[in-house]
Amino acid sequence: MIPNTTLQWPAVMEFGAGKLQTLADHLAGRRSIFILADVPVKDALEPIIGELRQRHSRVMLSTDVVPEPPFEALEKLLEPVHEFEPDAVVGVGGGSAMDMAKLVAVLFTGEQKPHEVVGIGNVNGRQVKLIAVATTAGTGSEVTPIAVLTDVAQKLKKGVVSPFLVPDVAIVDPELTVSLPAGVTAATGMDAMTHCIEAYTNRHAHPIIDNIALEGIRLMGGALETAVKDGTDMEARTAMALGSLYGGMCLGPVNTAAVHALAYPLGGEFKVPHGLSNSVLLPFVMAFNLPACITRYANIAAALGVPRAGSDEAMARQAIHAVRRLSVSCGIPSSLKEFSIPESAIPAMAAAAMQVKRLLGNNPREITPADAEAIFRSAYHGRLDE
């Protein structure tokens, strides 16, 4: 039986080298444009901003992007945008820049506060055009109805999910990813890989998303290590950008599961970058989920280039180890201990992760607090059962 899932993506998706240059045309006729951008992309935007101003548009550019953005950073940004009164909002950068821009677009009027929109379906509406331009191959935020903020007081990340957060236009230009450092390429790439794997093995998996997810896994599995070692390889960069886009397309209809739920306290309390958290936890959560995912893991192994041999269960186990080998080959730590997280923090992290019911409910196996602790402990020591 096909799940009754709404597939909602941007009305326009621009993909390919040089596509950043379409941004000005997508803003034609807009009188007041707010652009939030990561600092490294500022120079690339200057000619486009100049063109917009020649067309008599007012442009407000901000580079006040905060990684893993806390509520306070968003609230501070909303004040000047409220006074500017834009009729278009553009986010250019990684997930933090795009997430902040998406929330600015729905909150700058002041009719709702950031804490009021946390959860699913709590955003009242959006009155301005929203464009997202991705500069990393990772979060897929350019095509999702999701934005994530950090609650500093609770030491936890919180998601806002609404169709009003889906951009009107998504632009993915692989050329913008060429200058990414190897570490960022690895972490964001494994984040995108996690999106595809968690969507494909999801309790609410969808046949259309299944195909998108598997292709994303295939693309990124074959390109990530090359992109990390040679950032100028445009074939690898393009494959990673497309795989990341596919990962983002999985998130709205199906979304992620326990890997992301367990990663939230790592980012919220210990400031471990999101992609690294996912990458370290992914094989350990996969190992926990194995009994419920044998056939699908076998298909993931094949997508990662593992030769078809032996039983589905043998192939499924190969998938777990293939994911870990890819992560380690890209220079990502293989255990939580390497982030200087005290082992004594595991019970509190498990308790915090159990609050993320929005994602835990998608996991193919039910996770108890004791299970969460056990997964964290295995990941802490880097012990993956053979």
C-alpha positions in Angstrom: 0.0 0.0 0.0 1.4 3.4 -1.0 1.7 5.8 1.9 -0.5 8.9 1.8 2.4 11.3 1.8 2.4 14.8 0.3 5.4 15.5 -1.8 6.0 19.2 -1.6 9.2 20.8 -3.0 10.1 24.2 -4.4 8.2 25.3 -7.5 11.6 25.9 -9.2 14.8 24.0 -8.7 17.9 25.3 -10.5 20.7 22.8 -10.6 24.1 23.0 -12.3 27.4 24.9 -12.6 26.8 28.6 -12.9 23.2 28.6 -11.7 23.9 31.2 -9.1 23.6 33.7 -12.0 19.9 32.9 -12.2 19.3 34.5 -8.8 18.8 38.1 -10.1 16.1 36.9 -12.6 14.2 35.1 -9.9 14.1 38.4 -8.0 12.8 40.5 -10.9 10.2 43.0 -9.7 11.0 42.7 -6.0 11.4 46.1 -4.5 13.1 45.2 -1.1 15.3 42.2 -0.9 16.9 40.8 2.2 19.9 38.5 1.7 21.4 36.4 4.5 24.7 34.9 3.4 27.7 33.1 4.7 30.8 35.3 4.7 32.7 33.2 2.1 30.1 33.7 -0.6 29.8 37.5 -0.2 32.1 38.3 -3.0 30.3 36.1 -5.4 27.0 37.9 -4.6 28.3 41.4 -5.2 27.8 41.5 -9.0 24.3 40.1 -8.5 23.5 42.7 -5.8 24.8 45.4 -8.1 22.5 44.2 -10.9 19.5 44.2 -8.5 20.2 47.8 -7.4 20.5 48.9 -11.1 17.0 47.5 -11.4 16.0 49.8 -8.6 15.6 47.2 -5.9 16.7 47.9 -2.4 19.0 45.2 -1.1 19.9 44.5 2.5 22.8 42.1 2.9 23.7 40.5 6.2 26.4 38.0 7.0 25.2 37.5 10.6 25.0 33.7 10.2 25.6 31.8 13.4 26.5 28.1 13.2 23.9 25.8 14.8 21.8 29.0 15.2 20.4 29.6 18.7 17.0 31.3 19.2 18.8 34.4 20.4 20.7 34.9 17.1 17.5 34.6 15.1 15.7 37.1 17.4 18.5 39.6 17.0 18.4 39.3 13.2 14.6 39.8 13.1 14.8 43.3 14.4 16.5 45.1 11.5 14.7 42.9 8.9 11.3 44.0 10.5 12.3 47.6 9.9 13.5 46.9 6.3 10.2 45.3 5.3 11.4 43.0 2.5 9.2 41.5 -0.1 11.8 38.8 -0.8 14.2 36.9 1.5 17.2 35.0 0.2 19.4 32.6 2.2 22.8 31.8 0.6 25.1 29.3 2.4 25.0 26.1 4.4 22.2 24.8 6.5 22.5 27.5 9.2 22.2 30.4 6.7 19.3 28.8 4.8 17.4 27.8 8.0 17.8 31.3 9.5 16.6 32.9 6.2 13.6 30.6 6.1 12.6 31.5 9.6 13.2 35.2 8.9 10.8 35.0 6.0 7.9 33.8 8.2 8.7 35.7 11.4 10.0 39.2 10.5 6.5 40.7 10.6 6.4 40.1 14.3 3.1 38.3 14.3 4.7 35.2 15.7 7.7 34.6 17.9 10.4 31.9 17.3 9.4 29.8 20.2 5.8 29.8 19.1 6.5 28.0 15.8 8.6 25.1 17.1 7.1 21.7 16.2 5.0 20.7 13.2 2.5 23.0 11.5 2.7 26.0 13.9 3.7 28.6 11.3 0.7 30.8 10.4 1.9 31.8 6.9 4.4 33.6 4.7 3.9 36.8 2.7 7.2 37.2 0.9 9.1 35.3 -1.8 11.7 32.9 -0.4 14.8 31.7 -2.3 17.5 29.3 -0.9 20.9 29.0 -2.5 23.0 26.0 -1.2 26.8 26.4 -1.0 27.5 23.1 0.7 26.5 19.6 -0.3 25.0 18.6 3.0 21.8 19.8 4.7 19.4 19.9 1.7 17.6 22.8 3.5 17.1 24.5 0.1 14.2 22.0 -0.6 12.8 21.2 2.8 10.0 22.4 5.0 12.3 22.3 8.0 14.5 24.7 10.0 16.4 23.8 13.1 17.3 26.1 16.0 19.4 25.5 19.2 17.7 25.9 22.5 20.7 27.0 24.6 18.9 26.7 27.9 17.7 23.2 27.3 20.9 22.2 25.4 18.9 20.7 22.6 18.1 21.4 19.0 14.5 22.0 18.1 12.8 21.8 14.7 10.3 24.0 13.0 8.3 22.1 10.3 5.9 23.8 8.0 5.0 24.0 4.3 5.6 27.7 4.5 9.3 27.0 5.0 9.6 25.4 1.6 11.4 27.9 -0.6 9.8 29.1 -3.8 13.1 28.7 -5.6 16.0 26.4 -4.8 19.4 27.0 -6.5 22.1 24.4 -6.3 25.4 25.4 -8.0 28.2 22.9 -7.6 30.8 25.6 -8.3 29.9 27.2 -5.0 31.1 24.1 -3.2 34.6 24.0 -4.7 36.2 26.2 -2.0 34.8 24.1 0.9 37.5 22.8 3.2 38.0 19.0 3.3 36.6 18.7 6.8 33.4 20.6 5.9 33.0 18.6 2.7 33.3 15.3 4.7 30.9 16.3 7.5 28.2 17.8 5.3 28.5 15.0 2.8 27.9 12.4 5.6 25.0 14.5 6.8 23.4 14.2 3.4 24.2 10.5 3.3 22.4 10.1 6.6 19.4 11.9 5.2 19.1 9.3 2.4 19.7 6.3 4.6 17.3 7.3 7.3 14.6 8.2 4.7 15.1 4.9 2.9 14.9 2.8 6.1 12.1 4.9 7.6 9.0 3.5 9.2 7.1 5.9 6.9 9.1 5.1 3.8 7.6 6.1 0.4 8.2 4.4 -2.9 9.1 7.6 -4.7 11.4 8.7 -2.0 13.0 5.2 -1.9 14.3 5.7 -5.5 15.5 9.2 -4.8 17.2 8.1 -1.6 19.0 5.1 -3.2 20.3 7.3 -6.0 21.5 9.8 -3.5 23.4 7.1 -1.6 24.9 5.8 -4.9 26.0 9.3 -6.0 27.5 10.3 -2.7 29.0 6.9 -1.9 31.0 7.1 -5.2 32.0 10.8 -4.9 32.5 11.8 -1.3 36.1 10.6 -0.8 37.2 12.1 -4.1 35.5 15.5 -3.2 37.3 15.5 0.2 40.7 14.7 -1.3 40.4 16.9 -4.4 37.9 19.7 -3.9 38.5 20.9 -7.5 37.1 17.7 -9.0 33.9 19.1 -10.6 32.5 15.6 -11.4 32.7 14.7 -7.7 31.4 18.1 -6.6 28.5 17.8 -8.9 27.6 14.3 -7.8 27.8 15.4 -4.2 25.6 18.4 -4.8 23.0 16.3 -6.6 23.1 13.6 -3.9 22.7 16.2 -1.2 19.7 17.7 -3.1 18.1 14.3 -3.2 18.7 13.9 0.5 16.9 17.1 1.1 14.0 16.0 -1.1 13.6 13.0 1.2 13.2 15.1 4.4 9.8 16.8 3.8 7.8 13.7 2.8 9.6 11.2 5.0 12.3 12.8 7.2 15.0 11.4 9.3 14.9 9.2 12.4 17.0 8.1 15.4 20.4 9.2 14.1 19.3 12.8 14.0 17.4 12.5 17.3 20.5 11.2 19.1 22.7 13.8 17.3 20.6 16.7 18.7 22.1 16.7 22.2 25.6 16.4 20.9 25.1 19.7 19.0 23.0 21.4 21.6 25.3 20.7 24.6 28.7 19.9 23.3 28.7 22.0 20.1 29.6 19.0 17.9 28.9 20.1 14.3 25.7 18.5 13.0 27.3 16.5 10.2 30.0 15.1 12.4 27.4 14.0 15.0 25.4 12.2 12.4 28.4 10.6 10.8 29.8 9.1 14.0 26.4 7.9 15.2 25.1 6.5 11.9 26.8 3.1 11.9 25.8 2.4 15.5 22.2 3.3 14.9 22.2 1.2 11.8 23.5 -1.7 13.8 20.7 -1.3 16.3 18.1 -1.1 13.4 19.6 -4.1 11.5 16.9 -6.7 12.5 14.2 -4.4 11.0 16.1 -3.4 7.9 17.9 -6.4 6.4 16.6 -6.2 2.9 16.9 -2.4 2.7 20.4 -2.5 4.1 21.3 -5.1 1.5 20.1 -2.6 -1.1 22.1 0.2 0.5 25.2 -2.0 0.4 24.7 -2.5 -3.4 24.2 1.2 -3.9 27.5 1.8 -2.1 29.3 -0.6 -4.5 29.4 -3.7 -2.4 29.3 -6.8 -4.7 26.1 -8.8 -4.3 27.3 -12.0 -2.5 25.9 -14.2 0.2 22.6 -13.7 2.1 20.7 -10.4 2.5 21.8 -10.4 6.1 25.4 -10.6 5.1 24.9 -7.8 2.7 23.1 -5.8 5.3 26.1 -6.1 7.7 28.4 -5.0 4.8 26.3 -1.8 4.4 27.0 -0.8 8.0 30.7 -1.3 7.7 30.8 0.3 4.3 29.2 3.5 5.8 31.7 3.5 8.6 34.7 2.9 6.3 33.5 5.8 4.1 33.3 8.1 7.1 36.7 7.2 8.5 38.3 7.4 5.0 37.2 11.0 4.9 38.9 11.9 8.2 35.9 11.8 10.5 36.4 10.5 14.0 35.2 7.0 14.7 34.1 7.5 18.3 32.4 10.1 20.5 35.3 9.9 22.9 37.4 11.8 20.3 35.2 14.9 20.8 36.2 15.1 24.5 32.7 14.3 25.6 32.7 12.8 29.1 31.3 9.3 29.3 29.3 10.4 32.4 27.2 12.6 30.1 25.7 9.6 28.3 22.6 9.2 30.5 21.7 12.9 30.2 22.2 12.8 26.4 20.0 9.7 26.1 17.3 11.4 28.1 17.5 14.5 25.9 17.4 12.5 22.7 14.3 10.7 23.9 12.5 14.1 23.8 12.9 14.2 20.1 9.7 12.2 19.5 9.1 13.9 16.1 12.1 11.9 14.7 12.2 8.8 17.0 8.7 7.9 15.7 10.1 7.4 12.3 12.7 4.9 13.4 12.2 1.3 12.1 12.8 -0.1 15.6 11.4 1.4 18.7 14.1 2.9 20.9 13.8 2.9 24.7 15.9 5.1 27.0 18.1 2.1 27.7 18.6 1.5 24.0 19.6 5.1 23.5 22.2 4.8 26.3 23.5 1.6 24.8 23.9 3.2 21.3 25.7 6.2 22.8 28.0 4.0 24.8 28.9 1.9 21.7 29.5 5.1 19.8 31.5 6.6 22.6 34.0 3.7 22.6 33.7 3.2 18.8 32.8 -0.4 19.2 30.9 -1.7 16.2 30.1 -5.5 16.6 31.4 -7.5 13.6 
